[in-house]
Amino acid sequence: MAIQKIYAGSALRETRARTGLTQRRFAETLGVSLPYLSQMENNHRPISAGVLLRLAQEFGTDLTTLAAGDAERMVIDMQEALADPLFDATPPLTDLRLAATNVPVLARAFLDLHRAYREGQERLAALDEALGAASHSTLSTPWDEVRDFFHYCDNYLDAVDRAAERFACPDGARSDPWARAVEALAAKGIRVSLTELPAGAVYRREGAQVLMNASAEAPTRAFQLLHIVALERQADLLEATLDLARFRSTTAREIARLGLANYFAGAALMPYRAFLAAAQSERHDLERLSHLFGASLEQVAHRLSTLQRPGAKGLPFFFVRVDQAGTITKRHSATRLQFARFGGACPLWNVHQAFEQPGRFLRQLAETPDGVRYLLLSRDVSKHAGAYNAPVRRFAIGLGCEVTHAAGLVYADGLDLSKPRAFEPIGISCRICPRPDCHQRSVPPIDRALRIPNDRNGHLPYEITS
């Protein structure tokens, strides 16, 4: 079987910079000559098997990320951006991969520029009165900037994750998260009390006192209290991480601070090694994990998608949350499936059907246009505010992995994975999906020419040409 050549010069340079080694010392550690290392770092040569082995042994490098990771995500993002009618033609996939691998900084700059163009067009179309003031500020919205930060970190932040694990397991064993958080805040002179707050509120700060809503669900209360612990006890770590991210605006930095505190809270509620062991033992049964860790189904599903610690990775999942309008409100993928940056998810995903069957886990076997097959799981996760007249926030979550990992999921039991027809053809987003005969297509693909037939009728009023 042919072995795929891996060109990962950017990853080599980043590893060398992270360890602080000179190029000569780095070459000696890898057992290669200085010119050979230079050629690999500049993608003039693929990384040899011996170097791959040394990278894993000496630096704990996850070899699977060398062939995918940031480069593959950027290829997907650039492919979608270049499908914009603004461009005459889409470069070959090989060229995009070379750009993402050789000049990732330039690729990210291109994506920022295209995002800025789209935002300008949308503001013009909406006759945004604030266009004059906003056009001179940032290349992307603060929210997009923070989302991309987590996206290109694989949604795993090692320093924050390990700090949360040390906090949750001070003696090596997992402690009660609520009691541990109360104790940690008390050491800072902050007292925690349970009380009744208005429907929908989880907590309120009043000086040195935190009032937690007794009507809120226990996983929500624990998560929010750990969020406060992160802000109060891990401020230096959060600030150092924010400094490394180099956000363009104060607003993005503030949003990211909350995101980092939320990350700490989830990692403390479900400490990495204990949660990974339980996930493997329970075959990723979300309900069992929810019970064992006192977490909500959404918290468990999201945590499963973050198990990307080098040398101790969990199964690669993608996680998505959508609202009733089909808008993606949370998304992350550790798989080859990458979500569209604009628009909603494919209407053929079963995550949209979860609203029709509340309280049930829905399973789906699906195949994307690149031929990769997935096992998808979805469920509604309505959020009640604790009062009859209070509004109910309704979402659905989707969790999925490639079928090659199906044996590790309890949800694969009873499914026949051997029949190709069992896998429903899905896409990423209609605007970049190449499937010519999809019965649920909402808009034509923007990178294909159309033919309008006048002698027949079908699902669509047009035909997609190659």
C-alpha positions in Angstrom: 0.0 0.0 0.0 1.4 3.4 -0.9 2.4 5.7 1.9 1.2 9.2 1.7 4.0 11.8 1.6 3.7 14.3 4.4 4.9 17.9 3.8 4.6 19.7 7.1 7.3 22.4 7.1 5.2 24.8 9.0 4.6 22.2 11.8 8.4 21.5 11.9 9.2 25.2 12.3 6.6 25.7 15.0 7.9 22.7 16.9 11.5 24.1 16.7 10.3 27.5 17.8 8.3 26.1 20.7 11.2 24.1 22.1 13.7 27.0 21.6 16.2 24.9 19.8 18.5 26.2 17.1 18.1 24.8 13.7 21.4 22.8 14.1 20.4 21.4 17.5 17.0 20.5 16.2 18.5 18.7 13.2 20.8 16.7 15.5 17.9 15.7 17.7 16.0 14.5 14.6 19.1 12.7 13.3 19.3 14.5 10.0 21.7 17.0 8.4 21.2 20.7 8.6 20.5 21.0 4.8 18.0 18.1 5.0 16.1 19.8 7.8 16.1 23.1 5.9 14.6 21.3 2.9 11.9 19.7 5.0 11.1 23.0 6.8 10.6 24.6 3.4 8.5 21.7 2.0 11.1 20.8 -0.6 11.2 17.3 0.8 8.6 15.2 2.6 9.2 14.3 6.2 10.8 10.9 6.4 9.6 8.0 8.5 12.6 8.3 10.7 11.9 12.0 11.4 8.3 11.2 12.1 9.4 8.6 14.7 11.8 11.1 16.3 9.1 13.8 16.4 6.8 11.5 18.3 9.5 10.2 20.7 11.4 13.4 21.4 8.6 16.0 21.3 5.4 14.1 21.7 4.1 15.2 18.3 0.8 13.8 17.3 1.6 12.5 13.8 -2.0 12.5 12.6 -2.0 16.3 12.9 0.9 16.7 10.5 -1.2 15.5 7.6 -4.3 17.4 8.6 -4.8 20.0 11.3 -4.7 23.6 10.5 -3.8 23.1 6.8 -6.8 20.9 6.1 -9.1 23.3 7.9 -7.7 26.2 5.9 -8.1 24.3 2.6 -11.8 23.9 3.4 -12.1 27.5 4.3 -10.3 28.7 1.2 -12.2 26.4 -1.0 -15.5 27.9 0.2 -14.2 31.5 0.0 -12.9 31.0 -3.6 -16.3 29.7 -4.6 -17.5 33.2 -4.2 -18.6 34.7 -7.6 -16.1 37.4 -6.9 -13.4 35.0 -8.3 -13.4 33.7 -11.8 -12.1 30.2 -11.0 -11.2 28.0 -8.1 -7.5 27.0 -8.0 -6.8 23.2 -8.0 -7.0 21.5 -4.7 -3.3 20.7 -4.8 -2.5 24.5 -5.0 -4.7 25.2 -2.1 -3.0 22.6 0.0 0.4 24.0 -0.9 -0.7 27.4 0.1 -2.1 26.2 3.4 1.0 24.2 4.2 3.8 26.5 2.9 2.4 30.0 3.7 -0.3 29.6 6.4 0.0 33.2 7.4 -0.8 34.3 3.9 -3.7 31.9 3.7 -5.2 33.3 7.0 -4.7 36.8 5.7 -6.7 35.9 2.5 -9.5 34.5 4.6 -9.6 37.6 6.8 -9.7 39.8 3.7 -12.5 37.7 2.1 -14.5 37.9 5.4 -14.0 41.6 5.5 -15.3 41.9 1.9 -18.4 39.8 2.7 -19.2 41.8 5.8 -18.9 45.0 3.7 -21.3 43.6 1.1 -23.8 42.5 3.7 -23.7 46.0 5.4 -24.2 47.7 2.1 -27.1 45.4 1.3 -28.7 46.1 4.6 -28.0 49.9 4.3 -26.3 49.8 7.7 -26.1 53.3 9.0 -23.0 52.4 11.0 -21.1 51.5 7.8 -18.9 54.6 7.9 -17.7 54.0 11.4 -17.4 50.3 11.2 -15.5 50.1 7.9 -12.3 51.4 9.5 -12.2 49.1 12.5 -11.4 45.4 12.1 -11.1 42.8 9.4 -13.6 40.6 11.1 -16.2 40.8 13.8 -14.8 40.1 17.3 -17.1 37.1 17.5 -15.6 35.6 14.3 -12.1 36.3 15.5 -12.7 34.4 18.8 -14.4 31.5 17.0 -11.4 31.2 14.6 -9.0 31.2 17.6 -10.7 28.1 19.1 -11.2 26.6 15.7 -7.5 26.7 14.9 -6.5 25.5 18.4 -8.5 22.3 17.7 -10.8 23.5 20.5 -8.1 22.1 22.9 -6.1 24.5 25.1 -3.5 22.3 26.8 -2.4 24.8 29.6 -6.0 25.6 30.5 -7.1 22.0 30.3 -4.3 20.8 32.6 -4.9 23.6 35.1 -8.6 22.6 35.3 -7.7 19.0 35.8 -5.3 19.8 38.6 -8.0 21.9 40.2 -10.6 19.2 39.9 -8.3 16.4 41.0 -6.1 18.0 43.7 -5.1 14.6 45.2 -5.2 12.7 41.9 -8.9 11.7 42.4 -11.8 13.6 41.2 -13.5 15.8 43.8 -17.0 17.1 44.0 -17.0 20.1 41.6 -19.5 22.2 43.5 -17.8 21.7 46.9 -14.4 22.3 45.4 -15.6 25.5 43.7 -17.2 26.8 46.9 -14.0 26.1 48.8 -11.8 27.8 46.2 -14.0 30.9 46.2 -14.1 31.0 50.0 -10.3 31.2 50.0 -10.7 34.4 47.9 -13.2 35.8 50.4 -16.2 35.1 48.1 -19.3 33.4 49.6 -21.7 31.4 47.6 -25.4 31.2 48.5 -28.4 29.5 46.9 -31.4 31.7 46.5 -34.4 32.4 44.2 -33.5 34.6 41.2 -35.7 35.8 38.3 -36.5 33.0 35.7 -33.6 32.6 33.3 -30.9 34.0 35.6 -28.3 31.6 36.8 -26.3 33.8 39.2 -25.7 37.3 40.3 -22.6 38.9 41.9 -23.1 41.2 44.8 -19.7 42.4 46.0 -18.0 39.4 47.8 -21.1 37.3 47.4 -22.3 35.0 44.6 -26.0 34.3 44.5 -26.8 31.1 42.6 -30.4 30.5 41.4 -31.7 27.5 43.2 -34.2 26.9 40.4 -31.4 26.4 37.8 -30.4 22.9 36.9 -27.6 21.4 38.9 -25.1 21.0 35.9 -25.7 24.6 34.9 -25.1 25.9 38.5 -21.9 23.8 38.8 -20.6 25.0 35.4 -21.3 28.7 36.1 -19.6 28.5 39.5 -16.5 26.9 37.9 -16.6 29.7 35.4 -16.4 32.2 38.2 -13.5 30.2 39.7 -11.6 30.5 36.4 -12.0 34.3 36.4 -11.1 34.6 40.1 -8.4 31.9 40.5 -6.9 31.5 37.0 -6.8 35.1 35.9 -3.0 35.0 35.2 -3.3 31.9 33.0 -6.2 33.3 31.1 -4.4 36.6 30.5 -1.2 34.8 29.3 -3.3 32.8 26.9 -5.0 36.0 25.6 -1.6 37.7 25.2 -0.5 34.8 23.0 -3.6 35.0 20.9 -3.0 38.7 20.0 -6.6 39.6 19.4 -7.1 42.7 17.3 -9.7 44.4 19.5 -10.5 44.7 23.2 -14.0 43.4 22.5 -12.6 40.1 21.0 -10.3 39.8 24.0 -13.2 40.1 26.4 -15.2 37.6 24.5 -12.3 35.2 24.4 -11.8 35.6 28.2 -15.3 34.4 28.8 -14.7 31.6 26.3 -11.5 30.5 28.1 -13.4 30.6 31.5 -16.1 28.4 30.0 -13.4 26.0 28.7 -11.9 25.8 32.2 -15.3 25.2 33.7 -16.1 22.3 31.3 -12.6 20.8 31.8 -13.0 21.0 35.6 -16.5 19.5 35.5 -15.2 16.7 33.3 -11.4 16.3 34.0 -9.5 15.1 31.0 -8.1 11.7 32.1 -11.1 10.7 34.2 -13.5 11.7 31.5 -11.6 10.0 28.7 -11.4 6.8 30.6 -15.1 6.9 31.4 -16.0 7.7 27.7 -14.0 4.7 26.5 -15.5 2.4 29.2 -19.0 3.6 28.6 -18.5 3.5 24.8 -19.4 7.2 24.7 -22.9 6.8 26.0 -23.9 10.5 26.6 -26.5 9.7 29.2 -24.2 7.6 31.3 -21.4 10.2 31.1 -24.0 12.9 32.0 -24.9 10.9 35.1 -21.3 10.1 36.1 -20.1 13.6 35.9 -23.2 15.6 36.8 -23.1 17.4 33.5 -25.8 18.1 30.8 -25.9 16.3 27.6 -24.7 19.3 25.7 -21.8 19.8 28.1 -20.8 16.1 27.6 -21.1 16.2 23.8 -19.0 19.4 23.6 -16.4 17.9 25.9 -16.1 14.8 23.8 -15.1 17.1 20.8 -12.2 18.6 22.9 -10.4 15.4 23.8 -7.3 16.3 21.6 -4.5 16.1 24.2 -1.2 15.1 22.4 -0.4 11.5 23.3 -3.8 10.8 24.9 -6.4 11.7 22.3 -10.0 10.5 22.4 -12.1 9.6 19.3 -12.2 12.5 16.8 -15.7 14.0 17.0 -17.4 16.9 15.4 -20.0 18.8 17.5 -22.6 21.2 16.4 -25.6 23.1 18.0 -28.4 24.6 15.9 -31.4 26.6 16.7 -34.9 26.1 15.3 -34.1 28.2 12.2 -31.2 26.0 11.3 -28.6 28.5 12.3 -25.4 27.0 13.7 -24.7 28.5 17.1 -21.8 26.3 18.2 -19.5 24.2 16.0 -16.3 22.4 16.2 -14.7 19.5 14.3 -11.8 17.3 15.1 -12.7 15.2 12.0 -12.2 15.8 8.3 -15.7 17.3 8.1 -15.5 21.0 8.5 -18.5 23.3 8.8 -19.3 26.1 6.4 -18.4 29.5 7.6 -21.5 31.1 6.2 -25.1 29.9 6.2 -26.6 26.9 8.0 -25.9 23.2 8.0 -27.0 20.7 5.3 -30.8 20.2 5.6 -30.3 16.5 5.2 -28.5 16.2 8.6 -30.7 14.5 11.2 -29.9 17.3 13.6 -32.8 19.3 12.1 -35.2 16.4 12.8 -34.4 16.3 16.5 -36.9 19.1 17.1 -39.7 16.9 15.8 -38.8 14.0 18.2 -37.9 15.6 21.5 -36.3 13.5 24.2 -35.0 10.9 21.7 -31.5 10.2 20.3 -31.6 10.0 16.5 -28.9 8.1 14.6 -27.9 8.6 11.0 -25.4 7.0 8.6 -24.1 9.6 6.2 -21.6 10.2 3.4 -20.1 13.5 2.5 -19.2 14.4 -1.1 -15.5 13.4 -0.5 -16.6 9.8 0.1 -16.0 9.9 3.9 -18.7 8.1 5.9 -19.9 9.2 9.3 -22.1 8.0 12.1 -24.2 11.0 13.3 -26.1 11.4 16.5 -28.6 14.2 17.3 -30.9 15.2 20.1 -32.9 18.2 21.2 -31.7 20.1 24.3 -34.4 22.5 25.3 -33.4 24.9 28.0 -36.2 25.7 30.5 -36.0 28.9 32.5 -37.8 27.5 35.5 -41.2 29.2 35.3 -44.4 28.5 33.4 -44.5 31.9 31.6 -40.7 32.0 30.9 -39.6 31.4 27.3 -38.0 28.0 26.5 -34.8 28.1 24.5 -34.8 25.3 22.0 -31.7 23.9 20.4 -30.5 20.6 18.9 -27.0 19.1 19.2 -25.3 16.9 16.7 -22.3 14.7 17.4 -20.5 12.6 14.8 -17.4 10.6 14.0 -16.2 8.6 11.0 -17.6 5.1 10.8 -14.1 3.7 11.3 -14.5 4.5 15.0 -18.1 3.2 15.2 -17.1 0.2 17.3 -16.3 2.6 20.2 -19.8 4.0 20.2 -22.8 2.4 21.9 -25.0 4.2 19.3 -23.6 2.0 16.5 -25.0 -1.2 17.9 -27.6 -2.7 15.6 -26.6 -0.6 12.6 -25.5 -2.4 9.4 -22.4 -0.5 8.4 -21.6 -2.8 5.4 -24.3 -1.6 3.1 -23.4 1.5 1.0 -27.0 2.4 0.5 -27.5 2.8 4.2 -25.4 6.0 4.1 -27.4 9.0 3.2 -25.6 11.5 0.9 -25.2 14.8 2.8 -23.1 18.0 2.2 -21.6 20.8 4.2 -23.7 23.7 2.9 -25.8 24.1 -0.2 -23.8 27.0 -1.5 -20.6 24.8 -1.8 -22.2 21.3 -2.2 -21.4 19.7 -5.6 -24.2 17.2 -5.6 -26.3 17.8 -8.7 -29.5 15.9 -7.7 -30.2 16.8 -4.1 -33.9 17.0 -3.5 -33.4 19.4 -0.5 -31.1 21.9 -2.2 -32.1 25.5 -1.2 -29.7 27.5 -3.4 -27.5 26.5 -6.4 -23.7 26.0 -5.8 -21.9 29.3 -6.4 -18.9 27.6 -8.1 -20.9 25.8 -10.8 -22.6 27.0 -14.0 -26.3 26.4 -14.4 -28.5 25.4 -17.3 -32.2 26.3 -17.3 -34.2 23.6 -19.1 -37.5 24.5 -20.8 -38.5 21.0 -21.8 -38.7 19.2 -18.4 -39.5 19.6 -14.7 -37.8 18.3 -11.6 -36.8 19.0 -8.1 -35.0 22.1 -9.1 -35.7 24.7 -11.8 -32.1 24.4 -13.0 -29.5 21.8 -13.8 -26.0 22.0 -12.4 -23.2 21.6 -14.9 -19.8 20.1 -14.2 
